[in-house]
């Protein structure tokens, strides 16, 4: 887990602010931090038509279903379902051919691992973007700190 220096004092100052304003500022900071990761992923992704890059979005998350938790995630939209194939790699098959379940699938996986099948290597773009999380946390802290210093939270 990453930490940001000086975040403790920011959180203590934030406790003195009404809950609604806390939520507003934290959402803004988290969204800016997530946008930093999203932009990095968009720069890393391969571009043919640009659909995959445009499909990398910042989405609000429920925070694991816990009440009062604010969370954002960087994710792919459904129209770019093939992004996970690029991210993790896959076995190449001809058009309309799929490996049947059971033994046929295991045999195909064995062949691919032995070099008989064509394995498309992974091209990660989301995982390297996630390495920017320490910078994103710094952006969150800076956003909250600047809101506290500007007096925005006293209104």
C-alpha positions as CSV (number, residue, x, y, z in Angstrom):
1,X,0.0,0.0,0.0
2,X,1.3,3.4,-0.9
3,X,1.4,6.4,1.4
4,X,1.6,10.1,0.9
5,X,3.7,12.2,3.2
6,X,1.7,14.8,5.1
7,X,-1.6,13.1,4.4
8,X,-2.3,12.6,8.1
9,X,-2.5,16.4,8.8
10,X,-4.7,16.9,5.7
11,X,-7.1,14.2,6.9
12,X,-7.2,15.7,10.4
13,X,-8.0,19.1,9.0
14,X,-10.7,17.5,6.8
15,X,-12.4,16.0,9.8
16,X,-13.3,19.5,11.0
17,X,-15.3,20.1,7.8
18,X,-18.9,19.1,7.2
19,X,-19.4,15.6,5.8
20,X,-20.9,16.8,2.5
21,X,-18.0,19.1,1.7
22,X,-15.5,16.3,2.6
23,X,-17.2,14.0,0.1
24,X,-17.2,16.7,-2.6
25,X,-13.5,17.4,-2.2
26,X,-12.5,13.8,-1.9
27,X,-14.4,12.9,-5.0
28,X,-12.7,15.6,-7.0
29,X,-9.3,14.6,-5.8
30,X,-9.9,10.9,-6.4
31,X,-11.2,11.6,-9.9
32,X,-8.1,13.7,-10.8
33,X,-5.8,10.9,-9.5
34,X,-7.7,8.3,-11.5
35,X,-7.6,10.6,-14.6
36,X,-3.8,10.6,-14.3
37,X,-3.7,6.8,-14.4
38,X,-6.3,6.8,-17.3
39,X,-4.2,9.2,-19.4
40,X,-1.1,7.1,-18.9
41,X,-2.9,4.0,-20.0
42,X,-4.2,5.8,-23.1
43,X,-0.7,6.8,-24.0
44,X,0.6,3.2,-23.7
45,X,-2.1,1.4,-25.6
46,X,-1.7,0.5,-29.3
47,X,-3.8,2.5,-31.7
48,X,-5.4,1.3,-34.9
49,X,-8.8,2.9,-34.8
50,X,-8.5,4.6,-31.4
51,X,-11.5,2.8,-30.0
52,X,-9.5,1.0,-27.3
53,X,-7.8,4.2,-26.1
54,X,-11.2,6.0,-26.0
55,X,-12.7,3.2,-24.1
56,X,-10.3,3.5,-21.1
57,X,-12.4,5.6,-18.7
58,X,-12.7,6.7,-15.1
59,X,-15.8,5.1,-13.6
60,X,-17.3,5.6,-10.2
61,X,-17.2,2.5,-8.1
62,X,-19.3,1.4,-5.1
63,X,-16.2,0.8,-3.0
64,X,-16.8,-2.8,-2.3
65,X,-20.4,-2.1,-1.3
66,X,-19.5,-0.5,2.0
67,X,-21.5,2.5,3.0
68,X,-19.7,5.9,2.9
69,X,-16.8,4.6,0.8
70,X,-15.8,6.8,-2.2
71,X,-13.9,5.0,-5.0
72,X,-13.1,5.4,-8.6
73,X,-11.6,2.9,-11.0
74,X,-9.9,3.0,-14.4
75,X,-11.7,0.5,-16.6
76,X,-12.5,-0.5,-20.1
77,X,-15.9,0.0,-21.6
78,X,-17.7,-3.0,-23.0
79,X,-17.2,-2.0,-26.6
80,X,-13.4,-2.7,-26.1
81,X,-13.9,-6.2,-24.7
82,X,-10.8,-7.3,-26.6
83,X,-8.6,-5.1,-24.4
84,X,-8.1,-7.9,-21.9
85,X,-6.9,-10.1,-24.7
86,X,-4.2,-7.6,-25.5
87,X,-3.4,-7.1,-21.8
88,X,-2.8,-10.7,-20.9
89,X,-2.2,-12.4,-24.3
90,X,-4.2,-15.2,-25.9
91,X,-4.1,-18.2,-28.2
92,X,-4.7,-17.3,-31.8
93,X,-7.4,-19.2,-33.6
94,X,-8.8,-18.9,-37.1
95,X,-12.0,-17.1,-37.8
96,X,-15.0,-19.0,-36.3
97,X,-12.8,-21.6,-34.7
98,X,-13.1,-22.0,-31.0
99,X,-11.6,-24.6,-28.7
100,X,-14.3,-26.8,-27.4
101,X,-14.5,-27.4,-23.7
102,X,-13.0,-30.3,-21.7
103,X,-10.2,-32.4,-23.1
104,X,-10.1,-30.6,-26.5
105,X,-9.4,-27.3,-24.7
106,X,-6.7,-28.8,-22.5
107,X,-5.1,-30.4,-25.5
108,X,-5.1,-27.1,-27.3
109,X,-3.5,-25.4,-24.3
110,X,-0.8,-28.1,-24.2
111,X,-0.1,-27.7,-27.9
112,X,0.2,-23.9,-27.5
113,X,2.5,-24.3,-24.5
114,X,4.7,-26.6,-26.6
115,X,4.8,-24.2,-29.5
116,X,2.4,-25.8,-31.9
117,X,-0.3,-23.2,-31.5
118,X,0.2,-19.5,-32.1
119,X,0.3,-17.7,-28.8
120,X,-0.2,-13.9,-29.1
121,X,2.1,-12.4,-26.5
122,X,0.6,-10.0,-23.9
123,X,0.8,-6.3,-24.5
124,X,0.2,-4.8,-21.1
125,X,-1.1,-1.2,-20.9
126,X,-3.3,-1.1,-17.8
127,X,-0.8,-2.8,-15.4
128,X,2.0,-0.4,-16.2
129,X,-0.4,2.5,-15.9
130,X,-1.3,1.2,-12.4
131,X,2.3,1.8,-11.4
132,X,1.5,5.5,-11.5
133,X,-0.7,5.1,-8.3
134,X,1.8,6.8,-6.0
135,X,1.7,9.9,-8.2
136,X,-2.1,9.6,-8.3
137,X,-2.2,9.5,-4.5
138,X,0.0,12.6,-4.4
139,X,-2.5,14.4,-6.7
140,X,-5.4,13.4,-4.4
141,X,-3.5,14.8,-1.4
142,X,-2.6,18.0,-3.2
143,X,-6.2,18.6,-4.4
144,X,-7.5,18.2,-0.8
145,X,-4.8,20.3,0.6
146,X,-5.4,23.1,-1.9
147,X,-9.1,23.0,-1.1
148,X,-8.4,23.3,2.6
149,X,-5.9,26.2,2.1
150,X,-8.1,28.1,-0.3
151,X,-11.0,28.2,2.2
152,X,-13.3,26.4,-0.2
153,X,-14.4,24.1,2.5
154,X,-15.5,26.8,4.9
155,X,-18.4,27.9,2.7
